[in-house]
Amino acid sequence: MKISDIKKLLSAQQDVLKMIVTGCPLDDVLFRICEMLEVVLNDSKAHCSINLLNDQNCIEGGVAPSLSKDYLDAIQGLKIGPNTGSCGTAMYKKELVIVEDIKNSRMWQDYLSISEKFNLQACWSNPIIDYKNKVLGSFAIYYEEIRSPSEEELEYIESFTDLSKLAIERHYANQEISWLISKLNQSNEQLRAFTSVLPDLAFVIDETGRYIELFGGDQNLLYVSKEQFIGKNVSDVLPAELAALVSTAIDKVLTLKREHQIEYELEVPAGKRIFEGRVTELKYFDAERPQLRHVVFLVRDITEKKNAETAIEKLAFYDPLTELPNRRMLIDRLNVVLDRVRRLKQYSALLYIDLDNFKRINDSLGHSEGDSLLINVTQRLQPLFRSTDTLARIGGDEFVVLLEHTAPSAEEISEEATVVAKKILDAFHYPVPTEQSEYQLGASIGISVISEKVEKSDDVLKQADAAMYLSKKQGRHQFSFFDPFLQKIIDQQLDLEKDIINALAEGQFTAFFQPQLDMNEKIIGVEALLRWIHPEKGIIPPLHFLPVAEQYGLITQIEQCVFADACQLMNELLHLGLADEKFTIAVNISAVEFKSPRFKETLIEALNRFQLPANRFKLEVTESMLVHDIEDTIQQMNVLKSIGFRLSIDDFGTGYSSLNYLHAFPIDELKIDKSFTDKMLVSKSGKAVINAIISLAFNLGIKVIAEGVESEEQYHQLKQRYVSAIQGFLFAKPMEKSKLIEWIRNNLES
């Protein structure tokens, strides 16, 4: 090659590189490359072309300055292969292909019409391959005569192939950059739109504590205006104590490399609020100063959540009706007294109070009057005791007084307990008033002296309970101390155990069913309720025998009878077309059965026997089951959920909830206890409790069903609060299977 040709070639290559760098269109660059080589070849019979290959391995696009456009059009869409002309074969084989005589080449046999039309006799083609070994296209030289390439022409082909590769790779890189920039702009716009309506506030803060950026929609949650934050240090804006808390959180995140959470109160334009702050490291925020570290400080207003937790926490330790300590708080305090008694080798006492005549009044006049009576009884009893003593309501009309004071001898504490018991009895010498009337009540009291020999708090309660029953048997309205000779009570329990065993053998246990309706009064399911149909005594209330059944390990067999009845009902409803896809049957599960090693297998066996899916059944567990062995409980619930069962917490809020773990339980539903449903109409606190439970359930994403709905006003109030479902005497009492089927048929028809 002459020096003048070399200079001309270098100049042309520089032109091409300049076009590439300045972002000229790819076709223009490739066109210039072909023109440049044709000038160097200086042969009118030589024609250069560059073809591009798409992702489907078909020719798509290209340039050929000195060839007819018809030629380029003719090869568009051609799929490459082993015999698809010089270019198609070169791209397919990823190697240089030299065809000296097109007419006699096997590669061209299917394309001779094209070559003859444009008088092409020879073609040398080289694939353009990128750094990933992907074929981008081909670079070719055509001749209008039969000939083979010289060494110099082969060098040209390699050189111009590389130049073409550079141009194509740069073009695709620019396309990808443009696409990424477009996606980034879209993401930024989406982020801006999202943060503008975000109820939270998100601050970007650097490691020195300086506010860099602020996102979020609710400016009422800002301590000061956005302009007063940006560019200022945490210590310049926030109160000193809070600034120190935030600075410490930032240091911990940047040092320990993990998220940190804080909680604080702050007065803002919206009032005094409680905030949760989450701090995590934000990497690559400032590209110009990569050495400067940053964090994201996400601030969330949790005031309502905290208020709800406080309300529910109160439910966990206090009886919602009387606002006295409940069983859970009593047990906690009793355990403290037991520890003190053992440590000091002294004595204390517990009094178990059961109201005489209350059940008759409550059953005949209704729960509202009964509740009013209990509240007034509480107000009458409270002044009788020292502030250190505990008066608790542990259920129904049962109260307990724990004397937290200890005495050095059993005689001394017995005298003290006697004085307290007489005060209680004296308090009932005159009637207890309510808004509607007044009633003469009595009190049967059992006293247990607590000594270091007592092992468990349950033993104290059992002893006092047994003594209380002795007072009732001896004529009521008196007190009795627990006596080891109260074995008679235990004997009665043994007799009841035998009756239960006989009832199981004779099939006396059955299920009644109470409908559950949505807020449009359409039936969505039923609850299976245990009934003992005794051939001589009639229906025996569950409360009479369930404690003994649990104590003697018979509860599992009884509840299996109920579940079998529930399965039988579901089978019949499905067969009759009376249960849609959402219809479920709720079944109560005792703590004993829940912890049984064969609980899961027993349920599955019943489902298989009746050929029913688990999602047709809702297992109702009590709150007392959730506070012991929490991890095991969660694991068992997850197993049941994996099978398909739905889970519900029954009588929610009656004193056992563990809010710390409530979110971890895989439950589908909370059931509002009847006591809350009743109180909703008589006090603001009753409504507040209902609202708190509904709010908590909403935040946890679970449904709420209210039980014990007995009046239209209760139904109206609950409907306004978006309760998911209702259950109660207003709509239907529990009924046997045949009557229920008829009831459902009538409900669906109406």
C-alpha positions in Angstrom: 0.0 0.0 0.0 1.3 3.4 -0.9 2.0 5.9 1.8 -0.6 8.2 0.3 -3.2 5.4 0.6 -2.1 4.7 4.2 -2.6 8.4 5.1 -5.9 8.4 3.3 -6.9 5.3 5.3 -5.9 6.7 8.6 -7.7 9.9 8.0 -10.8 8.0 7.0 -10.6 5.9 10.2 -10.2 9.0 12.3 -13.4 10.4 10.7 -15.2 7.2 11.5 -14.0 7.3 15.1 -15.1 10.9 15.5 -18.5 9.9 14.2 -18.7 7.1 16.7 -17.6 9.3 19.6 -20.1 12.1 18.7 -23.0 9.7 18.6 -23.8 9.8 14.9 -26.5 7.4 13.7 -25.3 3.9 13.3 -26.3 3.6 9.6 -24.3 6.8 8.8 -21.2 5.4 10.5 -21.5 2.0 8.8 -22.1 3.7 5.5 -19.0 5.7 5.9 -16.9 2.6 6.8 -18.1 0.9 3.5 -17.4 4.0 1.5 -13.9 4.3 3.0 -13.0 0.7 2.1 -14.3 1.1 -1.5 -12.1 4.2 -1.9 -9.1 2.2 -0.7 -9.8 -0.7 -3.0 -10.2 1.7 -5.9 -12.1 -0.8 -8.0 -15.4 -0.1 -9.6 -16.2 -3.8 -9.5 -15.8 -4.0 -5.7 -18.8 -3.4 -3.4 -18.8 -3.4 0.4 -21.7 -4.2 2.7 -22.5 -4.5 6.4 -25.4 -6.6 7.5 -26.9 -6.6 11.0 -28.3 -9.6 12.8 -31.3 -9.5 15.2 -32.0 -11.7 18.3 -33.9 -14.2 16.1 -30.8 -14.8 14.0 -32.3 -13.1 11.0 -30.7 -10.3 8.9 -32.3 -7.0 9.9 -30.8 -3.8 8.6 -27.5 -3.0 7.0 -25.8 -0.7 4.5 -24.2 -1.2 1.0 -23.3 2.2 -0.5 -22.6 1.0 -4.1 -25.1 -1.8 -4.3 -28.8 -1.3 -5.2 -31.2 -0.9 -2.3 -33.2 -3.7 -3.9 -30.4 -6.0 -3.0 -30.6 -5.1 0.7 -34.3 -5.5 0.6 -34.0 -8.9 -0.9 -31.9 -10.3 2.0 -33.9 -8.7 4.8 -35.4 -11.3 7.2 -33.0 -14.1 5.9 -32.4 -16.6 8.7 -28.7 -17.5 8.9 -27.6 -21.1 8.4 -24.8 -23.4 7.0 -25.7 -22.6 3.3 -27.2 -19.1 3.3 -24.8 -17.3 1.1 -21.4 -16.0 2.2 -22.8 -13.6 4.9 -25.4 -15.9 6.4 -22.9 -18.8 6.5 -20.1 -16.6 8.0 -22.4 -15.4 10.8 -23.7 -19.0 11.4 -20.2 -20.5 11.6 -18.6 -17.5 13.2 -15.7 -17.6 10.8 -14.4 -15.9 7.7 -16.1 -17.3 4.5 -14.4 -16.9 1.1 -16.5 -17.6 -2.0 -14.5 -17.0 -5.2 -17.2 -18.2 -7.6 -20.7 -17.7 -6.4 -22.3 -19.5 -9.3 -20.6 -22.7 -8.4 -20.7 -22.4 -4.6 -22.9 -24.7 -2.6 -23.6 -21.9 -0.2 -25.2 -19.8 -2.9 -27.4 -22.4 -4.6 -30.6 -21.1 -3.1 -29.8 -17.5 -3.7 -28.4 -17.5 -7.3 -31.4 -15.4 -8.5 -30.3 -12.6 -6.2 -26.6 -12.8 -7.2 -27.4 -13.0 -10.9 -29.8 -10.1 -10.7 -27.1 -7.8 -9.3 -24.2 -9.4 -11.2 -22.3 -10.6 -8.1 -19.6 -13.2 -8.9 -17.6 -13.4 -5.7 -18.1 -12.6 -2.0 -15.8 -12.6 1.0 -17.6 -12.2 4.3 -16.4 -12.0 7.9 -18.7 -12.2 11.0 -18.8 -9.2 13.4 -18.5 -10.8 16.9 -18.6 -8.8 20.2 -16.7 -9.5 23.4 -19.4 -11.8 24.6 -19.0 -14.0 21.5 -22.4 -12.8 20.2 -22.7 -12.3 16.4 -23.7 -8.7 15.7 -23.6 -8.9 11.9 -21.2 -9.4 8.9 -18.8 -7.3 6.9 -18.5 -8.3 3.2 -16.8 -7.4 -0.1 -18.6 -8.4 -3.3 -17.0 -8.5 -6.8 -18.6 -8.5 -10.2 -16.0 -11.0 -11.3 -14.7 -14.4 -10.1 -11.6 -13.8 -7.9 -10.0 -14.6 -4.6 -8.7 -12.1 -2.0 -5.1 -11.0 -1.7 -3.3 -11.0 1.7 -3.7 -7.2 1.7 -7.5 -7.5 1.1 -7.8 -10.0 3.9 -6.1 -7.5 6.2 -8.6 -4.9 5.1 -11.5 -7.2 5.9 -10.2 -7.9 9.4 -9.4 -4.2 10.1 -12.8 -2.9 8.8 -14.6 -5.7 10.6 -13.1 -4.5 13.9 -14.0 -0.9 13.1 -17.6 -2.0 12.4 -17.7 -4.0 15.6 -16.6 -0.9 17.5 -19.4 1.2 15.9 -22.1 -1.4 16.5 -21.1 -2.1 20.1 -21.0 1.6 20.9 -24.4 2.0 19.4 -26.0 -0.8 21.4 -24.2 0.5 24.6 -25.7 4.0 24.0 -29.1 2.4 23.5 -28.8 0.5 26.8 -27.7 3.7 28.6 -30.7 5.6 27.2 -33.0 2.8 28.3 -31.5 2.8 31.8 -31.8 6.5 32.0 -35.4 6.3 30.9 -36.2 3.6 33.5 -34.3 5.6 36.2 -36.4 8.7 35.4 -39.5 6.6 35.5 -38.5 5.2 38.9 -37.7 8.6 40.2 -41.0 9.9 39.1 -42.8 6.9 40.7 -40.8 7.5 43.9 -41.7 11.2 43.9 -45.4 10.3 43.4 -45.3 7.6 46.0 -43.5 9.7 48.7 -45.9 12.6 48.0 -48.8 10.6 49.4 -46.8 8.5 51.9 -48.2 9.0 55.4 -44.7 8.5 56.8 -41.8 10.9 56.7 -38.4 9.8 55.3 -35.3 11.9 56.0 -31.9 11.4 54.4 -29.3 12.3 57.0 -25.5 12.2 56.6 -23.1 10.8 59.1 -22.5 14.3 60.7 -26.2 14.5 61.5 -27.1 17.0 58.7 -30.5 16.7 57.0 -30.0 16.3 53.3 -33.5 15.5 51.9 -37.0 14.9 53.1 -39.8 12.9 51.5 -43.4 12.4 52.7 -46.8 13.8 52.3 -48.1 14.7 55.8 -46.4 18.0 56.7 -48.4 18.2 59.9 -46.1 15.6 61.3 -43.1 17.8 60.9 -41.6 19.4 64.1 -40.7 22.4 62.0 -41.1 23.3 58.3 -39.2 21.4 55.6 -37.0 24.4 54.9 -35.9 24.5 58.5 -34.8 20.9 58.3 -32.8 20.8 55.1 -29.1 21.7 55.6 -29.4 21.8 59.4 -28.0 19.5 61.9 -30.1 17.2 64.1 -28.9 19.0 67.2 -30.0 22.4 65.7 -33.5 21.3 65.0 -34.7 18.8 67.5 -35.0 19.0 71.3 -31.7 18.1 72.9 -32.9 14.7 74.3 -34.4 13.6 71.1 -31.4 14.9 69.0 -29.1 12.7 71.2 -31.4 9.7 70.7 -31.4 10.2 66.9 -27.6 10.8 66.7 -27.0 7.6 68.8 -29.2 5.6 66.4 -27.3 6.9 63.4 -24.0 6.0 64.9 -25.2 2.5 65.7 -26.5 1.9 62.2 -23.2 3.0 60.6 -21.1 1.1 63.1 -23.1 -2.1 63.5 -24.3 -2.2 59.8 -27.9 -3.1 60.8 -31.2 -1.4 61.1 -32.0 0.4 64.4 -35.4 1.4 65.8 -36.4 4.1 68.2 -39.6 5.4 69.7 -40.3 8.8 71.0 -43.0 11.5 71.7 -43.0 14.9 70.1 -45.2 17.9 70.0 -46.0 18.7 66.3 -48.7 20.9 64.7 -51.1 17.9 64.8 -50.6 17.7 68.6 -48.6 15.5 70.8 -47.8 12.3 68.9 -45.9 9.1 69.4 -43.5 8.2 66.6 -41.6 5.1 65.6 -38.3 5.9 63.9 -36.4 3.3 61.8 -32.9 4.0 60.7 -30.9 2.1 58.1 -27.8 2.9 56.0 -28.3 4.4 52.6 -25.5 3.6 50.2 -24.3 5.3 47.0 -26.4 8.4 47.8 -23.8 11.0 47.0 -21.7 9.9 44.0 -19.6 13.1 44.2 -18.6 12.3 47.8 -18.7 8.6 48.1 -16.7 8.7 51.4 -19.6 10.5 53.1 -22.0 8.0 54.6 -25.8 8.5 54.8 -28.8 7.0 56.5 -32.6 6.9 55.8 -34.6 7.9 58.9 -38.2 6.7 58.4 -40.7 8.3 60.8 -44.1 6.8 61.3 -46.9 8.2 63.5 -48.0 5.3 65.7 -50.2 7.2 68.1 -53.4 5.4 67.2 -51.6 2.1 67.3 -50.2 2.8 70.8 -53.6 3.9 72.0 -55.2 0.7 70.7 -52.4 -1.3 72.3 -52.9 0.5 75.6 -56.6 -0.3 75.5 -56.0 -3.9 74.6 -53.3 -4.2 77.2 -55.8 -3.0 79.8 -58.1 -5.8 78.6 -55.3 -8.2 79.2 -55.1 -7.4 82.9 -58.4 -5.9 83.8 -62.0 -7.1 83.6 -63.7 -4.8 81.1 -67.0 -4.7 82.9 -65.9 -3.9 86.5 -62.4 -2.7 85.7 -61.1 -4.9 88.4 -58.0 -7.0 88.0 -58.8 -10.2 86.0 -57.6 -13.7 86.5 -54.3 -13.1 84.7 -53.3 -10.2 87.0 -54.6 -12.1 90.1 -52.3 -15.1 89.2 -49.3 -12.8 88.7 -49.9 -11.2 92.2 -50.6 -14.6 93.8 -47.3 -15.9 92.5 -45.6 -12.9 94.1 -47.3 -13.7 97.4 -46.4 -17.4 97.1 -42.7 -16.4 96.7 -42.8 -14.1 99.7 -44.5 -16.8 101.8 -41.8 -19.3 101.0 -39.0 -16.9 101.4 -40.2 -15.6 104.8 -41.8 -18.9 105.9 -45.0 -17.0 106.8 -48.7 -17.2 105.8 -51.2 -15.3 103.7 -54.8 -16.0 102.6 -57.1 -15.9 99.6 -60.9 -15.5 99.7 -63.1 -16.9 96.8 -66.5 -15.2 96.6 -69.5 -16.4 94.6 -72.6 -14.3 94.6 -75.7 -16.1 95.8 -78.9 -15.6 93.6 -77.0 -13.8 90.9 -77.5 -16.4 88.2 -81.3 -16.4 88.7 -81.4 -12.7 88.4 -79.1 -12.6 85.4 -81.1 -15.4 83.5 -84.5 -13.9 84.2 -83.8 -10.2 83.7 -81.1 -10.3 81.1 -77.4 -9.6 80.9 -77.7 -5.8 80.9 -79.3 -5.8 84.4 -76.9 -8.5 85.5 -73.9 -6.4 84.4 -75.3 -3.3 86.2 -75.6 -5.4 89.3 -72.0 -6.6 89.1 -70.7 -3.1 88.7 -72.6 -2.0 91.8 -71.4 -5.0 93.8 -67.8 -4.1 92.8 -68.3 -0.5 94.0 -69.7 -1.8 97.3 -66.8 -4.3 97.9 -63.8 -2.1 96.9 -63.8 0.2 100.1 -63.6 -2.9 102.3 -60.0 -3.8 101.6 -56.6 -2.3 102.0 -54.8 -0.8 99.0 -52.3 -3.6 99.2 -54.9 -6.3 98.8 -56.2 -7.4 95.4 -59.9 -7.6 94.6 -60.3 -9.4 91.3 -63.2 -10.6 89.1 -62.3 -14.0 87.6 -65.5 -14.7 85.7 -69.2 -14.5 85.9 -70.2 -13.7 89.4 -67.0 -14.9 91.0 -64.6 -12.6 92.8 -61.4 -13.2 94.6 -59.7 -11.2 97.4 -56.0 -11.8 97.8 -54.5 -10.6 101.1 -51.0 -9.7 100.0 -50.0 -9.0 103.7 -48.2 -12.0 105.3 -48.5 -13.1 109.0 -46.1 -15.1 111.1 -48.7 -17.8 111.9 -51.6 -19.5 110.4 -53.8 -18.5 113.3 -53.1 -14.8 112.9 -53.8 -14.8 109.1 -56.9 -16.9 109.7 -58.2 -14.3 112.1 -57.5 -11.5 109.6 -59.2 -13.5 106.8 -62.2 -14.0 109.1 -62.5 -10.2 109.7 -62.4 -9.6 105.9 -65.0 -12.3 105.2 -67.4 -10.9 107.8 -67.0 -7.4 106.2 -68.0 -8.9 102.9 -71.0 -10.7 104.3 -72.1 -7.5 106.1 -71.9 -5.6 102.8 -74.8 -7.7 101.5 -77.1 -7.2 104.4 -79.0 -4.6 102.4 -80.1 -4.8 98.7 -77.8 -3.8 95.8 -79.5 -1.2 93.6 -79.4 -0.9 89.8 -81.0 1.7 87.5 -84.2 -0.4 87.2 -84.5 -1.9 90.7 -82.7 -3.4 93.7 -81.9 -6.9 94.5 -81.0 -8.9 97.6 -77.8 -10.8 97.1 -75.7 -13.0 99.3 -72.1 -14.2 99.1 -70.7 -17.7 99.6 -67.0 -17.4 100.6 -64.2 -20.0 100.6 -60.9 -19.2 102.3 -57.6 -20.8 101.6 -54.7 -20.2 104.0 -51.5 -19.9 101.9 -48.4 -21.6 103.4 -45.0 -22.5 102.1 -46.3 -26.0 101.5 -48.5 -24.8 98.6 -46.7 -25.5 95.3 -48.8 -23.7 92.7 -51.2 -20.8 92.5 -53.8 -23.1 91.0 -53.8 -25.2 94.2 -54.7 -22.1 96.2 -57.6 -21.3 93.9 -58.8 -24.9 93.9 -58.8 -25.0 97.7 -60.6 -21.7 98.1 -63.1 -22.8 95.4 -63.8 -26.1 97.2 -64.3 -24.2 100.5 -66.7 -21.8 98.7 -68.8 -24.8 97.5 -68.9 -26.0 101.1 -70.4 -22.6 102.1 -73.1 -23.0 99.4 -73.9 -26.5 100.6 -74.2 -25.3 104.2 -76.8 -22.7 103.4 -75.1 -19.9 101.5 -74.2 -16.4 102.7 -71.4 -17.7 104.9 -67.7 -18.4 104.8 -65.7 -21.6 105.2 -62.0 -22.4 105.4 -60.6 -25.1 103.2 -60.3 -28.3 105.1 -58.5 -31.4 103.8 -61.6 -33.3 104.6 -63.3 -31.6 101.7 -62.6 -34.8 99.8 -66.3 -35.1 99.3 -66.0 -32.5 96.5 -63.3 -34.5 94.8 -65.6 -37.6 95.1 -68.3 -35.7 93.3 -65.9 -34.9 90.6 -65.1 -38.6 90.3 -68.8 -39.4 90.0 -69.1 -36.8 87.3 -66.1 -38.3 85.5 -67.9 -41.7 85.4 -71.1 -40.1 84.0 -69.0 -38.4 81.3 -67.4 -41.8 80.4 -70.8 -43.4 80.2 -72.2 -40.5 78.1 -69.3 -40.9 75.6 -70.1 -44.6 75.3 -73.8 -43.9 74.8 -73.4 -41.0 72.4 -75.0 -38.4 74.7 -72.7 -35.6 73.5 -73.8 -33.8 70.4 -73.4 -30.5 68.7 -76.0 -27.7 68.4 -75.3 -25.0 65.8 -75.7 -21.2 65.9 -75.7 -19.3 62.6 -73.1 -16.6 61.8 -74.3 -13.9 59.4 -72.6 -11.2 57.5 -73.7 -7.6 57.8 -76.3 -8.1 55.1 -77.8 -10.9 57.3 -76.8 -13.6 54.9 -75.6 -16.8 56.6 -71.8 -17.4 56.1 -71.3 -20.2 58.6 -72.3 -21.7 61.9 -70.6 -22.3 65.2 -70.7 -25.9 66.6 -71.6 -25.7 70.3 -71.3 -28.7 72.6 -74.4 -30.1 74.3 -74.8 -33.1 76.7 -78.3 -34.6 76.3 -78.7 -36.7 79.4 -81.5 -39.2 79.3 -82.7 -38.3 82.8 -81.3 -34.8 83.5 -81.9 -33.3 80.1 -79.5 -30.8 78.7 -76.5 -30.4 81.1 -74.6 -27.1 80.6 -71.0 -27.4 79.4 -69.7 -25.3 82.3 -71.0 -28.0 84.7 -68.9 -30.8 83.2 -66.1 -29.3 81.0 -63.7 -28.5 83.8 -63.9 -32.1 85.1 -63.6 -33.4 81.5 -60.4 -31.4 81.0 -59.1 -32.4 84.5 -59.5 -36.1 83.8 -58.4 -36.1 80.2 -61.8 -36.7 78.6 -62.2 -33.4 76.7 -60.4 -34.7 73.6 -63.0 -37.5 73.1 -65.9 -35.1 73.6 -64.5 -32.5 71.2 -64.0 -35.3 68.6 -67.7 -36.0 68.8 -68.4 -32.3 68.1 -66.0 -32.2 65.2 -67.6 -35.4 63.7 -71.0 -33.8 64.0 -69.7 -30.7 62.3 -68.3 -32.8 59.4 -71.6 -34.6 59.1 -73.5 -31.3 58.9 -71.1 -29.9 56.3 -71.6 -33.0 54.2 -75.3 -32.7 54.2 -75.3 -29.0 53.5 -73.0 -29.5 50.5 -75.2 -32.3 49.3 -78.3 -30.2 49.6 -76.6 -27.2 47.9 -77.1 -25.0 51.0 -73.4 -24.1 51.6 -71.6 -21.8 49.2 -67.8 -21.7 48.8 -67.4 -19.3 51.7 -69.5 -21.3 54.2 -67.5 -22.5 57.3 -68.2 -24.3 60.5 -66.5 -22.9 63.7 -65.4 -25.5 66.2 -64.1 -24.7 69.7 -60.8 -26.3 70.6 -59.7 -26.7 74.2 -56.2 -26.2 75.4 -55.9 -29.9 76.3 -56.9 -31.0 72.8 -54.8 -28.3 71.1 -51.6 -29.6 72.8 -52.5 -33.2 72.2 -49.7 -35.0 70.2 -52.4 -36.6 67.9 -54.5 -33.4 67.5 -53.5 -32.9 63.9 -53.9 -36.5 62.9 -57.3 -36.8 64.6 -58.6 -33.8 62.5 -57.1 -35.2 59.3 -58.7 -38.6 59.9 -62.1 -37.0 60.4 -61.7 -34.9 57.2 -60.7 -38.0 55.2 -63.5 -40.0 56.6 -66.0 -37.4 55.4 -64.0 -36.4 52.3 -64.0 -32.7 53.3 -61.4 -30.0 52.8 -59.9 -28.3 55.9 -60.8 -24.8 54.7 -64.4 -25.5 55.5 -63.7 -25.4 59.2 -62.6 -22.6 61.5 -60.9 -23.7 64.8 -61.6 -21.4 67.7 -59.0 -21.1 70.4 -59.3 -19.2 73.7 -56.9 -16.5 74.7 -55.6 -18.5 77.6 -54.0 -20.9 75.1 -51.9 -18.1 73.6 -49.9 -17.0 76.6 -48.1 -20.3 77.5 -45.5 -21.9 75.3 -46.0 -19.2 72.8 -43.4 -20.5 70.3 -45.0 -24.0 70.4 -48.4 -22.5 70.0 -47.4 -20.5 66.9 -45.8 -23.6 65.4 -48.9 -25.7 66.0 -51.1 -22.9 64.5 -48.9 -22.7 61.4 -49.2 -26.5 60.9 -53.0 -26.2 61.1 -52.9 -23.3 58.7 -50.8 -25.3 56.2 -53.4 -28.0 56.3 -56.0 -25.5 55.4 -57.9 -24.7 58.6 -58.9 -21.2 59.5 -58.1 -20.0 63.0 -60.1 -17.7 65.3 -59.5 -16.3 68.8 -62.7 -16.8 70.8 -63.9 -14.3 73.4 -61.2 -11.9 72.5 -60.2 -9.4 75.2 -61.4 -11.2 78.3 -58.0 -11.2 79.9 -55.4 -13.4 78.4 -54.1 -11.7 75.2 -50.4 -11.5 74.7 -50.1 -8.4 72.5 -46.4 -8.8 72.1 -47.1 -12.0 70.0 -50.6 -11.3 68.7 -49.2 -10.2 65.3 -47.2 -13.5 65.1 -50.3 -15.8 65.4 -51.5 -16.8 62.0 -55.2 -16.1 62.8 -58.0 -15.2 60.5 -60.5 -13.8 62.9 -61.1 -12.2 66.3 -64.4 -12.8 68.1 -65.6 -9.9 70.3 -66.7 -11.3 73.6 -70.4 -10.9 74.5 -69.5 -8.8 77.5 -68.0 -6.1 75.2 -71.1 -6.3 72.9 -73.3 -5.7 75.9 -71.3 -2.8 77.4 -71.1 -1.0 74.0 -74.5 0.5 74.6 -74.1 1.5 78.2 -70.8 3.3 78.3 -68.3 5.2 76.3 -65.5 2.9 77.5 -67.5 0.0 76.1 -67.6 1.6 72.7 -63.9 2.5 73.0 -63.0 -1.1 73.6 -65.0 -2.3 70.6 -63.4 0.4 68.5 -59.9 -0.6 69.7 -60.5 -4.3 68.9 -61.8 -3.5 65.4 -58.9 -1.1 64.8 -56.4 -3.7 66.0 -57.9 -6.3 63.7 -57.9 -4.0 60.8 -54.2 -3.2 61.3 -53.5 -6.9 61.5 -55.5 -7.6 58.4 -57.9 -10.0 60.1 -61.7 -10.2 60.3 -63.9 -9.5 63.3 -67.0 -11.3 64.4 -69.2 -10.1 67.3 -71.0 -12.6 69.4 -73.9 -12.1 71.8 -75.8 -9.7 69.6 -79.2 -9.6 71.2 -80.7 -6.2 70.2 -81.3 -4.2 67.0 -79.4 -1.3 68.5 -76.3 -3.5 69.1 -76.6 -4.8 65.5 -76.9 -1.2 64.2 -73.9 0.0 66.2 -71.8 -2.9 65.0 -72.8 -2.5 61.4 -71.6 1.1 61.5 -68.2 -0.1 62.7 -67.7 -2.5 59.8 -67.7 -5.7 61.8 -67.2 -8.7 59.4 -69.9 -10.9 60.9 -72.4 -11.3 63.8 -73.8 -14.0 65.9 -76.4 -14.0 68.6 -80.0 -14.5 69.8 -81.2 -11.5 67.8 -81.0 -13.8 64.7 -81.0 -17.4 66.0 -80.4 -19.5 69.1 -78.2 -22.6 68.9 -80.3 -25.5 67.4 -80.0 -29.1 66.5 -78.9 -30.1 63.0 -82.3 -30.8 61.4 -83.7 -27.4 62.6 -80.6 -25.6 61.4 -80.9 -27.0 57.9 -84.5 -25.8 57.7 -83.4 -22.4 59.1 -80.6 -22.1 56.5 -83.1 -23.0 53.7 -85.5 -20.3 54.9 -82.6 -17.8 55.2 -81.5 -18.4 51.6 -85.0 -18.2 50.3 -85.6 -14.8 52.0 
